[in-house]
Amino acid sequence: MVVPAAFSSSRDLSDLQELAEQIRPVVLARQAVLPVCGPLEQVIPDRGLVRGSTIALGGVGATSLALQLIAAASKNGSWIVVVGLSDLAPVAVLEAGLDAGHVAFIDPGGSGRQVDVLAALIGSVDIVVLDSRLSFRDSDIRRLGSRLRERGSILVVVSPGNEPTSQWSSDLVFTVHDQQWEGLGCGHGHLRSRRVHVGVGGRGRASRNMQHELSLLATDGQVAVAECEDGGGTVVAFGR
């Protein structure tokens, strides 16, 4: 589902609020943690996505990791709305295993209505994936953060190719770095996977920064645990 771009009028915002009301999650009160795929449970302190939390991801491969992070919740029936990230192809969402029937894309464009858009979505959908390149005032961030904790939605802020944003007060932070492709021989071959190092930190139980090695497979759509060659950290393989 793609919601047209510029929210330039109150009518546009009214349409968005009507859509949000139609898809309002029915599990907010009884399901405090949304599931993640089995291997990711090993790298997330709460073994799932805690409602009311903010998650920040940054670095090369951050968007791919974000999709893998929310795939299990999508398969479980959660509604997901992507705000911004115009360079994210819908086919990538399908390849990551999300349920296309429960994903919507919204591009606020240059309307400056991203605050209204986000406020309408929080509490109406389970997960909002937000482009960190969209601008918000500090006062708006504080107000939206309070609304997020009260209503129980999850905010996933993605910084493609850059460090995770510090503008939002994040409960969980993923920093993706040191990308290495595998599969090419001496100038020929097929790319089979890419390995990345991911730092996981945040607040509370995530305050102890941990390093993990993740492998994003290019051959199938399965998620599996691989063995760590040097005996340290965790290696998780993601299908694409």
For each residue, the residues with C-beta under 8 A, 3 or more apart:
1: 103 104 105
2: 90 104 105
3: 16 19 104 105 106 107
4: 12
5: 107 108 109 111
6: 12 108 109 110 111
7: 12 13 16 108 109 111 113 116 117
8: 12 111 113
9: 12 13
10: 13 14
11: 14 15
12: 4 6 7 8 9 15 16 113
13: 7 9 10 16 17 113 116 117 120
14: 10 11 17 18
15: 11 12 18 19
16: 3 7 12 13 19 20 106 117 120 121
17: 13 14 20 21 120 124
18: 14 15 21 22
19: 3 15 16 22 23 104
20: 16 17 23 24 120 121 124 125
21: 17 18 24 124
22: 18 19
23: 19 20 79 124 125
24: 20 21 123 124 125
25: 28 78 79 124 125 126
26:
27: 30 31 77 126
28: 25 31 51 123 126 151 152
29: 152
30: 27
31: 27 28 34 51
32: 50 51
33: 46 47 48 49 50 51
34: 31 48 49 51 72 73 76 78 126 127 154
35: 48 49 72 73 76
36: 40 41 44 47 48 49 69 72 73
37: 40 41 68 71 72 223
38: 41 223 225
39: 42 43 223 224 225 236 237 238
40: 36 37 43 44 68 69 72 223 236
41: 36 37 38 44 47 48
42: 39 225 234 236
43: 39 40 198 200 210 212 234 236
44: 36 40 41 47 48 49 172 200 206
45: 172 202 204 205 206
46: 33 49 50 205
47: 33 36 41 44
48: 33 34 35 36 41 44
49: 33 34 35 36 44 46 53 55 69 70 73 127 154
50: 32 33 46 53 154 171
51: 28 31 32 33 34 152 153 154
52: 148 149 150 151 152 153 154
53: 49 50 148 154 155 171 172
54: 145 148 154 155 157 168 169 170 171 172
55: 49 69 154 155 156 157 170 171 172 173 174
56: 132 157 159 164 165 168 170 172 173 174
57: 62 63 65 66 69 156 157 158 159 164 173 174 175 176
58: 62 132 158 159 162 163 164 165 173 174 175 176
59: 62 159 161 162 163 164 174 175 176 177 196
60: 160 161 176 177 179 196
61: 64 65 176 179 194 196 216
62: 57 58 59 65 66 158 159 160 161 164 174 176
63: 57 66 67 85 88 92 158 160
64: 61 67 68 92 96 216 238 240
65: 57 61 62 68 69 174 176 196 198 214 238
66: 57 62 63 69 70 129 156 158
67: 63 64 70 71 92 93 96 98
68: 37 40 64 65 71 96 216 223 238
69: 36 40 49 55 57 65 66 156 174
70: 49 66 67 73 74 78 80 98 127 129 156
71: 37 67 68 74 75 96 97 98
72: 34 35 36 37 40 75 76
73: 34 35 36 49 70 76 78 80 126 127
74: 70 71 77 78 80 97 98 99 102 103
75: 71 72 97 98 99
76: 34 35 72 73
77: 27 74 99 102
78: 25 34 70 73 74 102 126 127
79: 23 25 102 103 104 125 126 127
80: 70 73 74 98 102 103 104 125 126 127 128 129
81: 103 104 105 106 121 125 127 128 129
82: 85 88 93 103 104 105 106 129
83: 106 107 108 114 117 118 121 128 129 130 131 134
84: 106 107 108 114 130 131 133 134
85: 63 82 88 129 131 158 160
86: 107 131
87: 160
88: 63 82 85 92 93 105
89: 92 93
90: 2 93 94 100 105
91: 94 95
92: 63 64 67 88 89 95 96
93: 67 82 88 89 90 96 98 100 103
94: 90 91 97 98 100
95: 91 92 221 240
96: 64 67 68 71 92 93 240
97: 71 74 75 94 221 239
98: 67 70 71 74 75 80 93 94 102 103
99: 74 75 77 102 103
100: 90 93 94 103
101:
102: 74 77 78 79 80 98 99
103: 1 74 79 80 81 82 93 98 99 100
104: 1 2 3 19 79 80 81 82
105: 1 2 3 81 82 88 90
106: 3 16 81 82 83 84 117 121
107: 3 5 83 84 86
108: 5 6 7 83 84 111 112 113 114 117 134
109: 5 6 7
110: 6
111: 5 6 7 8 108 114
112: 108
113: 7 8 12 13 108 116 117
114: 83 84 108 111 117 118 134 135 136
115: 118 119 136 137 140 144
116: 7 13 113 119 120
117: 7 13 16 83 106 108 113 114 120 121
118: 83 114 115 121 122 128 130 144
119: 115 116 122 144 147
120: 13 16 17 20 116 117 124
121: 16 20 81 83 106 117 118 124 125 128 153
122: 118 119 128 144 147 148 151 153 155
123: 24 28 147 150 151 152 153
124: 17 20 21 23 24 25 120 121 153
125: 20 23 24 25 79 80 81 121 128 153
126: 25 27 28 34 73 78 79 80 153 154
127: 34 49 70 73 78 79 80 81 153 154 155 156
128: 80 81 83 118 121 122 125 153 154 155 156
129: 66 70 80 81 82 83 85 156 158
130: 83 84 118 134 155 156 157 158
131: 83 84 85 86 134 158
132: 56 58 157 158 159 162 164 165 167 168
133: 84 159
134: 83 84 108 114 130 131
135: 114
136: 114 115 140 141 144 167
137: 115 140 141
138: 141 142 167
139: 142 143
140: 115 136 137 143 144
141: 136 137 138 144 145 167 168 169
142: 138 139 145 146
143: 139 140 146 147
144: 115 118 119 122 136 140 141 147 148
145: 54 141 142 148 149 168 169
146: 142 143 149 150
147: 119 122 123 143 144 150 151
148: 52 53 54 122 144 145 151 153 154 155
149: 52 145 146 152
150: 52 123 146 147
151: 28 52 122 123 147 148
152: 28 29 51 52 123 149
153: 51 52 121 122 123 124 125 126 127 128 148
154: 34 49 50 51 52 53 54 55 126 127 128 148
155: 53 54 55 122 127 128 130 148 168
156: 55 57 66 69 70 127 128 129 130
157: 54 55 56 57 130 132 164 165 168 170
158: 57 58 62 63 66 85 129 130 131 132
159: 56 57 58 59 62 132 133 162 163 164 165
160: 60 62 63 85 87
161: 59 60 62
162: 58 59 132 159 165
163: 58 59 159 166 175
164: 56 57 58 59 62 132 157 159 170 173 174 175
165: 56 58 132 157 159 162 168 170
166: 163
167: 132 136 138 141
168: 54 56 132 141 145 155 157 165
169: 54 141 145
170: 54 55 56 157 164 165 173 202 203
171: 50 53 54 55 202 203 204 206
172: 44 45 53 54 55 56 200 201 202 206
173: 55 56 57 58 164 170 199 200 201 202 206
174: 55 56 57 58 59 62 65 69 164 198 199 200
175: 57 58 59 163 164 198 199 201
176: 57 58 59 60 61 62 65 179 196 197 198
177: 59 60 196 197 198 199
178: 196 197
179: 60 61 176 194 195 196
180: 194 195 196
181: 184 191 193 194
182: 191 192 193 194 195
183: 189 190 191 192 193 218
184: 181 187 188 189 190 191
185: 188 189
186:
187: 184
188: 184 185
189: 183 184 185
190: 183 184 218
191: 181 182 183 184 194 218
192: 182 183 217 218 219
193: 181 182 183 215 216 217 218 219 237
194: 61 179 180 181 182 191 215 216 218
195: 179 180 182 213 214 215 216 235
196: 59 60 61 65 176 177 178 179 180 213 214 215 216
197: 176 177 178 211 212 213 214
198: 43 65 174 175 176 177 211 212 213 214
199: 173 174 175 177 209 210 211 212
200: 43 44 172 173 174 206 209 210 211 212
201: 172 173 175 206 207 208 209 210
202: 45 170 171 172 173 206 207
203: 170 171 206 207
204: 45 171 207
205: 45 46
206: 44 45 171 172 173 200 201 202 203
207: 201 202 203 204
208: 201
209: 199 200 201
210: 43 199 200 201 233
211: 197 198 199 200 233
212: 43 197 198 199 200 233 234 235 236
213: 195 196 197 198 228 233 234 235 236
214: 65 195 196 197 198 235 236 237 238
215: 193 194 195 196 226 235 236 237 238
216: 61 64 68 193 194 195 196 237 238 240
217: 192 193 220 222 237 238 239 240
218: 183 190 191 192 193 194 240
219: 192 193 239
220: 217 239
221: 95 97 239 240
222: 217 239
223: 37 38 39 40 68 236 237 238 239
224: 39 237 239
225: 38 39 42 234 235 236 237
226: 215 235 236 237
227: 235
228: 213 231 232 233 234 235
229:
230:
231: 228
232: 228
233: 210 211 212 213 228
234: 42 43 212 213 225 228
235: 195 212 213 214 215 225 226 227 228
236: 39 40 42 43 212 213 214 215 223 225 226
237: 39 193 214 215 216 217 223 224 225 226
238: 39 64 65 68 214 215 216 217 223
239: 97 217 219 220 221 222 223 224
240: 64 95 96 216 217 218 221
